[in-house]
Amino acid sequence: MKKYDIVIVGAGIVGTSIAYNLVPYDVSVVLLDKNNDIAMGATRANSAIIHAGYDPKPGTLMAKLNVEGNRLCERLCNRLDVPFRRCGSLVLAFSEEEEALLSELLDRGIKNGVPDIRILNQDELRAMEPGVSEEAVAALYAPSAGIVNPWELALAQAEVFVRDGGDLFLNTEVTAIRENEDPTRSGRYTIETTIETFETNVIILACGIHADTVHELIATPDFRIVPTRGEYYLLDKCEGNKVSHVIFQCPSEKGKGVLVSPTVHGNLICGPTSEVLNDDIEDTSTTSGKLSEIKEKAARSVGNISWRDNVRNFSGIRANSDADDFIIRQIPGKKWIFEAAGIKSPGLASSPAIGPYVVKLMKQRGVCLFEKKDVIEPNGEHYQSYCLSRSKVHFRDLDNSQREDLVKRDPAYGRIVCRCEEVTEGEIRDALRSPIPPYTLDGVKRRVGTGMGRCQGGFCGPRIVEMLLSYQKEELSMLASMKLPDEDAKMFSGALSEKDFPLDPGEIHLLLRQDGNGSNLFFRREAEADPSVIVSPEEKTSSEADVSKACASADKEVDV
């Protein structure tokens, strides 16, 4: 049994924001997620927009946190070395009726505190964004809107949390939550999961589309999550300069409609659709009908999009709810359990403010949070005992002189692995040695951008497979040699969920395997082993032919 002061359930953009904002406090915290990596829900597949804050109704928590999150986001991304661009947004009007709606949105934006928001006439719109449709007669301009890499923001927050002493358990699904009536127990609550039992005094739920299901483990929920699938086009970088702002159409009851927007990576993204899921609420498939709908609606905003330059299609599930606002509270009747539920759009934009809001709420409700004390050296010098920043190499963003200096210091940065995105061996190695290393091809993709270009990993995939297998072999060998107890081995191995540690180094077999999300996991699981893709210590994994064969056996990828 593991004992912590605070347990956070859910490692998406909201859960990691809360974990990140608890770093300065002297409490033991663990972050749990049922998936094999950080940000595998709505954070993984969305529009990546930092909304300005004119859409939420004035006076709502959503409006407050959207505007505050927008204000905080750029500074947070700079601190964590995460790509962010404040490009501004335009909401197009195509009729007098829609012009009236722009006036309503302008009024909301002013009441919500959105800075410098205004309406552009047709000439001003054309001068600012020549690529938009000539049929647009006016636009609402919000210069504070921006674009970001959502999964990297979540991962960066989680990495700082883990690096500064927080614990992370992946592949860990919560199955039961019980209140301890025995006063001699060290925690108020016991949490049962698929791999471990946890005892804690405070629980924070940030469970996305499963928020009502997990809430039901504690009490009957007074809200309902409405999982809503949105499909997207992601176009090649040759289309990335079609527009320089986020282009919206007037919102409706179904959401903010189909947008056309640049991405921080230089692509063009179009979508999403809106489809409520009633059966498989994690179904991220795409459909020809919905993709045709995106083409039709996006063309109304920007008419010269080259759809033949599509890189890939994907979909994500939004955690909409039947409530009109975010649900961020102490659960009624449960003094020490808090939740952040129904974090629909603009949840990503609000997330930099949600973490501080939850911490403040916990303090107000009686949770004792004392800041960590400074470290005092023998010579009397003081320094802060934690660090909220992170740095990372983005090779493709460096100029030639910076690249030359970097390669001189470390030649690994001079070897390009992913040609499309200019990702180097050094960057992949850094990801594999990071506080939260990837265990799948898609995990590497989310950390460094490999496989996100035109060839979608066709060139770099085999080399990345080789590096992943090599890293997994080293880690498993180290665990085996350390002879750790079973529970410590599981904890140390991060996303590896094996139960048969310690292993004999001579018996280690690494398996390239499909998981439920279509990603490729590398670990020992004999019951599911396919002999054709088992790589033993005696085999030569460096052979490109062997690696290509293994890669071909697990070539299915669905997420971006």
C-alpha positions as CSV (number, residue, x, y, z in Angstrom):
1,M,0.0,0.0,0.0
2,K,1.2,3.5,-0.9
3,K,0.5,6.4,1.3
4,Y,0.3,10.1,0.2
5,D,-1.1,13.3,1.5
6,I,-2.8,14.0,-1.9
7,V,-3.8,11.8,-4.8
8,I,-4.7,13.3,-8.1
9,V,-6.7,11.1,-10.5
10,G,-6.2,12.1,-14.2
11,A,-3.1,13.3,-16.0
12,G,-4.5,15.5,-18.7
13,I,-4.0,19.2,-19.0
14,V,-6.1,19.9,-15.9
15,G,-4.6,17.2,-13.7
16,T,-1.0,18.1,-14.6
17,S,-1.8,21.8,-14.0
18,I,-3.0,21.0,-10.5
19,A,0.1,18.7,-9.9
20,Y,2.4,21.5,-11.2
21,N,0.9,24.1,-8.9
22,L,1.4,21.8,-5.8
23,V,5.1,21.6,-6.4
24,P,5.9,24.5,-4.1
25,Y,4.2,22.9,-1.1
26,D,5.6,20.4,1.4
27,V,3.2,17.6,0.7
28,S,3.5,14.1,-0.8
29,V,1.5,13.9,-4.0
30,V,0.9,11.2,-6.5
31,L,-0.6,11.5,-10.0
32,L,-2.6,8.5,-11.4
33,D,-3.7,7.8,-14.9
34,K,-5.2,4.8,-16.5
35,N,-3.4,5.3,-19.8
36,N,0.3,4.5,-20.7
37,D,1.3,8.2,-21.0
38,I,0.5,11.7,-20.0
39,A,-2.2,13.6,-21.9
40,M,-3.9,10.7,-23.6
41,G,-7.5,12.0,-23.5
42,A,-8.9,15.3,-24.7
43,T,-5.5,17.0,-24.3
44,R,-4.0,14.7,-27.0
45,A,-6.4,15.7,-29.8
46,N,-8.0,19.1,-29.9
47,S,-7.8,22.4,-31.7
48,A,-4.8,23.7,-29.6
49,I,-6.3,27.1,-29.3
50,I,-5.9,29.5,-26.4
51,H,-9.2,31.3,-26.6
52,A,-9.4,35.0,-25.8
53,G,-12.5,34.6,-23.5
54,Y,-15.4,36.4,-25.3
55,D,-17.6,33.3,-25.7
56,P,-18.3,32.2,-22.0
57,K,-21.3,33.9,-20.3
58,P,-20.1,36.8,-18.1
59,G,-20.1,36.0,-14.4
60,T,-19.4,32.3,-14.9
61,L,-16.3,30.5,-13.6
62,M,-15.6,29.5,-17.2
63,A,-15.4,33.2,-18.2
64,K,-13.1,34.1,-15.2
65,L,-10.7,31.2,-15.7
66,N,-10.6,31.5,-19.5
67,V,-9.4,35.1,-19.4
68,E,-7.0,34.5,-16.5
69,G,-5.7,31.3,-18.2
70,N,-5.1,33.2,-21.4
71,R,-3.2,35.9,-19.5
72,L,-1.0,33.3,-17.7
73,C,-0.4,31.0,-20.6
74,E,2.4,32.8,-22.4
75,R,4.5,33.2,-19.3
76,L,3.9,29.5,-18.3
77,C,5.0,28.3,-21.8
78,N,8.1,30.4,-21.7
79,R,9.0,29.0,-18.3
80,L,8.4,25.5,-19.5
81,D,10.0,25.9,-22.9
82,V,6.7,25.0,-24.7
83,P,5.9,26.4,-28.1
84,F,3.2,29.2,-27.9
85,R,2.2,32.0,-30.3
86,R,-0.2,34.8,-29.6
87,C,-1.6,35.1,-33.1
88,G,-5.0,36.5,-32.4
89,S,-8.4,35.3,-33.6
90,L,-11.1,36.4,-36.0
91,V,-14.8,35.4,-35.8
92,L,-16.3,35.9,-39.3
93,A,-19.8,37.2,-40.0
94,F,-21.5,36.5,-43.4
95,S,-24.8,38.3,-42.8
96,E,-26.5,41.1,-40.9
97,E,-27.8,38.5,-38.4
98,E,-24.3,37.3,-37.7
99,E,-23.0,40.8,-37.4
100,A,-25.5,41.2,-34.6
101,L,-24.0,38.1,-33.0
102,L,-20.5,39.7,-33.2
103,S,-21.8,42.7,-31.3
104,E,-23.1,40.3,-28.6
105,L,-19.8,38.5,-28.4
106,L,-18.0,41.9,-28.3
107,D,-20.2,42.9,-25.3
108,R,-19.4,39.5,-23.6
109,G,-15.7,40.0,-24.2
110,I,-15.7,43.5,-22.7
111,K,-17.6,42.3,-19.6
112,N,-15.2,39.3,-19.3
113,G,-12.1,41.5,-19.5
114,V,-10.8,40.4,-22.9
115,P,-8.1,43.0,-23.8
116,D,-8.3,45.1,-27.0
117,I,-11.2,43.3,-28.5
118,R,-13.0,45.0,-31.4
119,I,-15.1,44.6,-34.6
120,L,-13.4,45.0,-38.0
121,N,-15.3,46.1,-41.1
122,Q,-14.8,44.3,-44.4
123,D,-11.9,46.5,-45.5
124,E,-10.1,46.1,-42.2
125,L,-10.6,42.4,-42.2
126,R,-9.3,42.0,-45.7
127,A,-6.2,44.1,-44.9
128,M,-5.5,42.0,-41.8
129,E,-6.2,38.5,-43.2
130,P,-6.3,38.5,-47.1
131,G,-6.9,34.7,-47.2
132,V,-10.4,34.8,-45.8
133,S,-13.5,34.5,-47.9
134,E,-14.7,37.6,-49.8
135,E,-18.2,36.8,-48.5
136,A,-17.2,37.7,-45.0
137,V,-18.6,41.2,-44.2
138,A,-17.1,41.8,-40.7
139,A,-15.2,40.0,-38.0
140,L,-14.6,40.1,-34.3
141,Y,-10.9,40.6,-33.6
142,A,-9.4,39.3,-30.4
143,P,-5.6,39.9,-30.4
144,S,-5.0,38.0,-27.2
145,A,-6.0,34.6,-28.6
146,G,-3.1,32.2,-29.2
147,I,-2.0,28.7,-30.3
148,V,0.0,26.2,-28.3
149,N,1.2,22.6,-28.2
150,P,-1.3,21.1,-25.7
151,W,0.2,17.7,-25.0
152,E,3.7,19.2,-24.6
153,L,2.3,21.7,-22.1
154,A,0.7,18.9,-20.1
155,L,3.9,16.8,-20.3
156,A,6.1,19.7,-19.2
157,Q,4.0,20.4,-16.2
158,A,4.1,16.7,-15.3
159,E,7.9,16.5,-15.8
160,V,8.5,19.4,-13.4
161,F,6.1,17.7,-10.9
162,V,8.0,14.4,-11.1
163,R,11.5,16.0,-11.2
164,D,10.7,17.9,-8.0
165,G,9.5,14.9,-6.0
166,G,6.0,14.0,-7.2
167,D,5.2,10.4,-8.0
168,L,3.4,9.2,-11.2
169,F,1.6,5.9,-11.8
170,L,0.5,5.2,-15.3
171,N,-1.6,2.2,-16.4
172,T,-3.3,2.7,-13.1
173,E,-7.1,2.8,-13.3
174,V,-9.1,3.6,-10.2
175,T,-11.6,0.9,-9.4
176,A,-12.9,1.9,-5.9
177,I,-12.7,4.8,-3.4
178,R,-13.6,4.1,0.2
179,E,-13.8,6.4,3.2
180,N,-11.8,4.9,6.2
181,E,-14.0,4.8,9.3
182,D,-11.1,3.5,11.4
183,P,-9.5,6.5,13.1
184,T,-6.2,4.6,13.5
185,R,-5.7,4.5,9.7
186,S,-3.1,7.0,8.4
187,G,-5.4,8.2,5.6
188,R,-9.0,9.3,5.4
189,Y,-9.5,7.4,2.1
190,T,-8.4,4.2,0.4
191,I,-8.2,4.1,-3.4
192,E,-8.1,0.7,-5.1
193,T,-6.6,0.6,-8.6
194,T,-5.7,-2.0,-11.1
195,I,-2.1,-2.2,-9.9
196,E,-1.8,-0.7,-6.4
197,T,-3.7,0.4,-3.3
198,F,-3.3,4.0,-2.1
199,E,-4.2,5.7,1.2
200,T,-4.6,9.4,1.3
201,N,-6.1,12.4,3.1
202,V,-7.1,14.4,0.1
203,I,-8.3,13.3,-3.4
204,I,-8.5,15.5,-6.5
205,L,-10.5,14.2,-9.5
206,A,-9.6,15.5,-13.0
207,C,-11.0,12.6,-15.0
208,G,-12.1,14.2,-18.3
209,I,-14.8,12.1,-20.1
210,H,-14.9,9.7,-17.2
211,A,-15.6,12.4,-14.6
212,D,-19.1,11.3,-13.8
213,T,-18.1,7.6,-13.7
214,V,-15.3,8.2,-11.2
215,H,-17.6,10.5,-9.2
216,E,-20.0,7.7,-8.9
217,L,-17.4,5.7,-6.9
218,I,-17.9,8.3,-4.2
219,A,-21.5,9.5,-4.5
220,T,-24.3,9.8,-7.0
221,P,-23.2,12.5,-9.6
222,D,-25.4,15.5,-10.0
223,F,-24.1,16.1,-13.6
224,R,-23.6,14.0,-16.7
225,I,-20.6,14.0,-19.1
226,V,-21.6,14.2,-22.8
227,P,-18.6,12.8,-24.7
228,T,-18.4,14.7,-28.0
229,R,-16.2,13.6,-30.8
230,G,-14.6,16.2,-33.1
231,E,-12.8,15.2,-36.3
232,Y,-10.0,17.2,-37.9
233,Y,-7.8,17.7,-40.9
234,L,-4.1,18.4,-40.3
235,L,-2.5,19.8,-43.5
236,D,1.2,20.0,-44.5
237,K,3.4,23.0,-43.8
238,C,3.0,24.2,-47.3
239,E,-0.6,25.1,-46.3
240,G,0.5,26.6,-42.9
241,N,0.7,30.2,-44.2
242,K,-2.9,30.2,-45.7
243,V,-3.9,32.3,-42.6
244,S,-2.0,34.0,-39.8
245,H,-4.9,34.1,-37.3
246,V,-7.3,31.6,-35.8
247,I,-10.4,31.8,-38.1
248,F,-13.7,31.0,-36.5
249,Q,-17.3,31.1,-37.8
250,C,-20.0,32.4,-35.5
251,P,-20.6,29.9,-32.7
252,S,-23.8,27.8,-32.3
253,E,-25.3,25.5,-29.7
254,K,-23.0,22.7,-30.9
255,G,-19.8,24.8,-30.2
256,K,-17.5,27.2,-31.8
257,G,-17.9,25.6,-35.2
258,V,-15.2,24.6,-37.7
259,L,-12.1,26.7,-37.5
260,V,-9.1,27.2,-39.8
261,S,-5.9,27.9,-37.9
262,P,-2.1,27.8,-38.1
263,T,-0.4,25.5,-35.6
264,V,2.8,26.2,-33.6
265,H,4.5,23.6,-35.8
266,G,3.7,25.4,-39.0
267,N,0.8,23.3,-40.2
268,L,-2.8,24.2,-40.9
269,I,-5.5,22.6,-38.8
270,C,-9.3,22.5,-39.8
271,G,-12.1,21.2,-37.6
272,P,-13.7,20.0,-35.4
273,T,-17.0,18.4,-36.1
274,S,-19.4,17.7,-33.2
275,E,-20.8,14.2,-32.6
276,V,-22.2,12.9,-29.3
277,L,-21.0,9.4,-28.5
278,N,-23.4,7.1,-26.7
279,D,-21.7,3.7,-26.9
280,D,-17.9,3.6,-27.1
281,I,-17.0,7.0,-25.5
282,E,-13.3,6.6,-26.4
283,D,-14.0,5.9,-30.1
284,T,-11.5,8.2,-31.9
285,S,-12.2,6.9,-35.4
286,T,-12.8,9.3,-38.3
287,T,-15.6,9.1,-40.9
288,S,-15.8,10.2,-44.5
289,G,-19.1,12.0,-43.8
290,K,-17.7,14.2,-41.0
291,L,-14.5,14.9,-42.9
292,S,-16.5,16.1,-45.9
293,E,-18.4,18.3,-43.5
294,I,-15.1,19.9,-42.4
295,K,-14.1,20.6,-46.1
296,E,-17.5,22.2,-46.8
297,K,-17.6,24.4,-43.7
298,A,-13.9,25.4,-43.7
299,A,-14.1,26.4,-47.4
300,R,-16.7,29.0,-46.4
301,S,-14.0,30.8,-44.3
302,V,-10.9,30.1,-46.4
303,G,-11.6,29.1,-50.0
304,N,-8.2,28.1,-51.4
305,I,-7.2,25.3,-49.0
306,S,-5.4,22.5,-50.9
307,W,-6.9,19.4,-49.3
308,R,-4.6,17.1,-51.3
309,D,-1.9,18.3,-49.0
310,N,-3.5,16.7,-46.0
311,V,-1.0,15.0,-43.7
312,R,-3.5,13.1,-41.6
313,N,-7.0,13.0,-40.1
314,F,-7.7,12.5,-36.4
315,S,-10.4,12.9,-33.8
316,G,-10.6,13.8,-30.1
317,I,-13.3,13.4,-27.5
318,R,-14.4,16.6,-25.6
319,A,-15.6,16.3,-22.1
320,N,-18.8,18.3,-22.5
321,S,-21.4,18.1,-19.8
322,D,-25.0,19.0,-19.1
323,A,-23.9,21.8,-16.9
324,D,-23.5,25.4,-18.2
325,D,-20.2,26.0,-16.5
326,F,-17.1,24.3,-15.3
327,I,-17.6,22.1,-12.3
328,I,-14.7,22.8,-10.0
329,R,-15.5,22.3,-6.4
330,Q,-15.3,20.3,-3.2
331,I,-17.7,17.4,-3.7
332,P,-20.8,18.0,-1.6
333,G,-20.7,16.0,1.6
334,K,-17.1,14.9,1.0
335,K,-14.9,17.4,2.8
336,W,-11.6,16.2,1.5
337,I,-12.5,15.3,-2.1
338,F,-12.3,17.9,-4.9
339,E,-13.1,17.6,-8.6
340,A,-12.6,19.5,-11.8
341,A,-15.3,18.1,-14.2
342,G,-17.0,19.2,-17.4
343,I,-13.9,21.0,-18.5
344,K,-15.2,21.6,-22.0
345,S,-13.8,24.3,-24.4
346,P,-12.2,26.6,-23.4
347,G,-10.6,24.1,-21.0
348,L,-7.1,24.2,-22.6
349,A,-7.0,28.0,-22.4
350,S,-8.3,27.9,-18.8
351,S,-6.0,25.3,-17.6
352,P,-3.1,27.6,-16.5
353,A,-5.6,29.2,-14.2
354,I,-7.4,26.0,-13.1
355,G,-4.4,24.7,-11.2
356,P,-3.9,27.8,-9.0
357,Y,-7.7,28.0,-8.5
358,V,-7.9,24.4,-7.2
359,V,-5.0,25.0,-4.8
360,K,-6.6,28.1,-3.5
361,L,-9.9,26.3,-3.1
362,M,-8.2,23.5,-1.1
363,K,-6.6,26.1,1.3
364,Q,-10.0,27.7,1.7
365,R,-11.6,24.4,2.6
366,G,-9.0,23.6,5.3
367,V,-6.3,21.6,3.5
368,C,-3.0,22.4,5.2
369,L,-0.5,23.5,2.5
370,F,2.8,24.8,3.8
371,E,5.5,26.0,1.3
372,K,8.7,24.1,1.1
373,K,11.5,25.7,3.0
374,D,14.6,27.1,1.3
375,V,17.8,24.9,1.4
376,I,20.5,26.5,3.6
377,E,24.1,25.6,2.6
378,P,26.8,25.3,5.3
379,N,28.2,28.7,4.1
380,G,24.9,30.3,4.9
381,E,23.7,30.7,1.3
382,H,19.9,30.1,0.7
383,Y,18.3,28.7,-2.5
384,Q,14.8,27.6,-3.4
385,S,14.3,23.9,-2.9
386,Y,12.2,23.4,-6.0
387,C,12.3,24.7,-9.6
388,L,9.2,25.5,-11.7
389,S,11.0,25.8,-15.0
390,R,12.2,23.4,-17.7
391,S,14.5,23.7,-20.7
392,K,14.5,21.7,-23.9
393,V,16.4,21.6,-27.2
394,H,14.3,22.5,-30.2
395,F,16.9,21.9,-32.9
396,R,14.8,23.1,-35.9
397,D,14.1,26.4,-34.2
398,L,17.8,27.2,-33.8
399,D,19.8,29.4,-36.2
400,N,22.9,27.9,-37.9
401,S,25.4,29.3,-35.4
402,Q,23.4,27.9,-32.5
403,R,23.2,24.5,-34.2
404,E,26.9,24.5,-34.8
405,D,27.7,25.3,-31.2
406,L,25.2,22.6,-30.0
407,V,26.7,19.9,-32.3
408,K,30.2,20.7,-31.2
409,R,29.1,20.1,-27.6
410,D,27.2,17.0,-28.4
411,P,27.4,15.3,-31.9
412,A,24.1,13.5,-31.3
413,Y,22.4,16.7,-32.1
414,G,24.0,16.6,-35.5
415,R,22.4,13.4,-36.6
416,I,18.9,14.0,-38.1
417,V,16.5,11.1,-37.5
418,C,13.2,12.6,-38.6
419,R,13.8,14.5,-41.9
420,C,10.3,16.0,-42.2
421,E,10.4,17.7,-38.8
422,E,14.2,18.0,-38.4
423,V,14.4,16.1,-35.2
424,T,17.8,14.9,-34.1
425,E,19.0,11.8,-32.3
426,G,20.0,14.0,-29.4
427,E,16.4,15.2,-28.9
428,I,15.1,11.6,-29.0
429,R,17.8,10.5,-26.5
430,D,16.8,13.4,-24.2
431,A,13.2,12.3,-24.3
432,L,14.1,8.7,-23.4
433,R,16.1,10.0,-20.4
434,S,13.5,12.5,-19.3
435,P,11.7,12.4,-16.0
436,I,8.7,10.7,-17.8
437,P,10.2,8.7,-20.7
438,P,8.1,7.5,-23.6
439,Y,7.3,3.8,-24.1
440,T,5.6,4.1,-27.5
441,L,6.3,5.5,-30.9
442,D,3.5,7.9,-30.4
443,G,5.0,8.8,-27.0
444,V,8.2,9.9,-28.8
445,K,6.1,11.8,-31.3
446,R,4.4,13.8,-28.7
447,R,7.7,14.7,-27.0
448,V,9.8,15.6,-30.0
449,G,7.6,15.7,-33.1
450,T,8.9,12.7,-34.9
451,G,6.4,11.2,-37.4
452,M,4.4,14.4,-37.6
453,G,5.5,15.3,-41.1
454,R,4.5,14.3,-44.6
455,C,5.9,10.8,-44.4
456,Q,4.2,10.1,-41.0
457,G,7.2,8.2,-39.6
458,G,7.8,6.1,-42.7
459,F,11.5,7.2,-42.7
460,C,12.3,7.6,-39.1
461,G,10.1,4.9,-37.6
462,P,12.6,2.0,-37.7
463,R,15.4,4.1,-36.1
464,I,13.1,5.2,-33.3
465,V,12.0,1.6,-32.8
466,E,15.7,0.6,-32.4
467,M,16.3,3.4,-29.9
468,L,13.2,2.5,-27.9
469,L,14.1,-1.2,-27.8
470,S,17.6,-0.3,-26.7
471,Y,16.4,2.0,-23.9
472,Q,13.8,-0.6,-22.7
473,K,16.5,-3.2,-22.6
474,E,18.8,-1.0,-20.5
475,E,16.0,-0.1,-18.1
476,L,14.8,-3.7,-17.6
477,S,18.3,-4.9,-17.1
478,M,18.9,-2.2,-14.5
479,L,15.7,-3.2,-12.6
480,A,16.7,-6.8,-12.7
481,S,20.2,-6.1,-11.4
482,M,18.8,-3.9,-8.6
483,K,16.6,-6.8,-7.3
484,L,13.9,-4.3,-6.2
485,P,10.8,-5.5,-4.5
486,D,7.8,-5.9,-6.8
487,E,6.0,-2.7,-5.8
488,D,9.2,-0.6,-6.0
489,A,10.0,-2.0,-9.4
490,K,6.6,-1.1,-10.7
491,M,7.0,2.4,-9.3
492,F,10.5,2.8,-10.7
493,S,9.6,1.6,-14.2
494,G,7.0,4.3,-14.8
495,A,4.7,3.3,-17.6
496,L,5.8,-0.4,-17.4
497,S,3.0,-2.3,-15.6
498,E,4.7,-5.6,-15.1
499,K,4.1,-7.6,-12.0
500,D,6.9,-10.1,-12.2
501,F,10.0,-8.0,-11.2
502,P,12.8,-8.6,-10.4
503,L,13.7,-10.2,-13.7
504,D,16.8,-12.3,-14.5
505,P,18.8,-10.2,-17.0
506,G,19.4,-13.3,-19.0
507,E,15.7,-13.9,-19.5
508,I,14.6,-10.4,-20.6
509,H,12.5,-10.3,-23.8
510,L,11.3,-7.1,-25.2
511,L,8.0,-7.1,-27.1
512,L,6.8,-4.7,-29.7
513,R,3.0,-4.7,-29.1
514,Q,-0.2,-2.8,-29.9
515,D,-2.0,-1.2,-27.1
516,G,-5.7,0.0,-27.0
517,N,-4.8,3.3,-28.6
518,G,-3.0,1.9,-31.5
519,S,0.4,2.8,-30.1
520,N,3.4,0.5,-29.8
521,L,4.4,-0.6,-26.3
522,F,7.7,-2.2,-25.5
523,F,7.7,-4.5,-22.5
524,R,7.7,-8.1,-21.5
525,R,4.2,-9.8,-21.6
526,E,4.5,-13.4,-22.4
527,A,0.7,-14.1,-22.5
528,E,0.4,-11.7,-25.5
529,A,3.7,-12.4,-27.1
530,D,3.9,-12.7,-30.9
531,P,7.1,-14.7,-31.5
532,S,7.7,-12.9,-34.8
533,V,8.3,-9.6,-33.0
534,I,10.1,-10.7,-29.8
535,V,13.6,-9.3,-29.5
536,S,15.9,-11.2,-27.2
537,P,19.3,-10.1,-26.0
538,E,20.9,-12.5,-28.5
539,E,19.2,-10.9,-31.5
540,K,20.8,-8.0,-33.4
541,T,18.2,-5.2,-33.0
542,S,20.6,-2.8,-34.8
543,S,19.9,-4.5,-38.1
544,E,17.7,-2.2,-40.1
545,A,16.0,-5.1,-41.8
546,D,15.0,-6.7,-38.4
547,V,13.8,-3.4,-37.0
548,S,11.8,-2.6,-40.2
549,K,10.1,-6.0,-39.8
550,A,9.2,-5.3,-36.2
551,C,8.0,-1.8,-37.2
552,A,5.8,-3.3,-40.0
553,S,4.2,-5.6,-37.5
554,A,3.0,-2.7,-35.4
555,D,2.4,0.0,-38.0
556,K,-1.0,1.1,-36.9
557,E,-1.1,4.7,-35.5
558,V,-4.2,6.7,-34.9
559,D,-3.3,9.7,-32.8
560,V,-1.5,13.0,-33.5
